């Protein structure tokens, strides 16, 4: 949950915080996600962390392709205990994949909602 992410980092040394009055999650003074009601995960704004483009959001739902990640670094990492979260628009995701030496496994998911 994004709310968990924002609350978790309020005490860390990263520049990430949750402004509960406005429902914004800040990353280095730039809004990554803005919520109408953060308690209900009701999205208003989502921006790509790489290019900064604002993604289409309607009635709290992202209306275009977005690669969202919330990753908890493990024990053997130099980032042990850190949670890294970001969103990439589809264009930035495709650019990132082109830089991979070993391409990821991509499978069709025929059971869409």
N, C-alpha and C positions, 0 to 999 in steps of 0.2 A: 504494500500500500504506500502511496506517495506521502500520506500524512505521517506514517511511521518513519519514513525516510527523513522528512523535514524535522520531526521531533528528535530523532536520533542524533542529528548533527548540530542541534542547538548548543550542545555542550562540547563539541569538538573544536579543533583549531582551524577547521576549514571555514571558508567564507560562505556558509550555507545556513540559512535560517528560515523560520516560518513566521511570517507576519500575520498573526491570527485575525487582526482587525480587517485586513484587506484580502486575506486568503491567498497570499502570494508565496511562492517558493523562489528565493533568490539564489543565484549562483554568481558570485563575484559582482554584485550590484546589477546584474541583468536578470530579468524575469525569465525563468525556464518554463514554468507553468503557473497559471493564475486560476484560482478556483472561485466560483461564486459562493459556494458554501464548502469550505475545506473538510468539514466533518462528514459531509455526504459525498465527497469526491466529485463534486459537480464542477466540471471543467468550464472555463471561459476562454482561456488562451493557452496554447501549446506552441513552443518555438523549437525549431531544429537547433540543437546545440552546436552544430558545425557551421552552418551558413547563417543562422539567425532568422530564417524565414518563418513567419507565422503560419501555422497549419490551420486548415479549415476545421472549425469546431461549431457544432450546432446542437443546442439543447444538452450540453454536457458531454457529447460524444465526438471523438475525432472522426472526421469524414473523409480521410484520405490515408494512404499507406504511411505508416510510421513504425520505425524500429525502436521500441522502448526496452530499455534494459535497467534492471536493478540487480547489481552483482555484489555479493558479499565475498570479499577476499578472504582466503583461508589461512591456516596456521603457518604454512611454509612460505608465505608471501611476505615481502617487505611492507605490504599494505594490510597486514593481518588485522581483521576486525573492522576495516573500512568498508562502507557500502558506497559503490559508485553507481549513480543513476543518470541516464541521459536519454534523449530522444533524437533520432535522425530521420529526416525526411527521406523519401524513397530515392531521390536523386543522390543525396549524400551517401546513403547506404550502398547504392550501386557503385559509386566512385570508390568507396572503402574496399568493397569486394574485389575490384580490379587491381588493387595493390597487393592482394594476397598471393603468396608464392604457391601455396597449396589451397586450392579452391574448397569451399565448404560443401558438405553434402546437402543437396537440395532435393526434397521429395514433394510430390503433389499431395495435398490434403483434400481428399474428395468429400469429407464430411464437414462442410461449412454450415454455419448457423443460418 
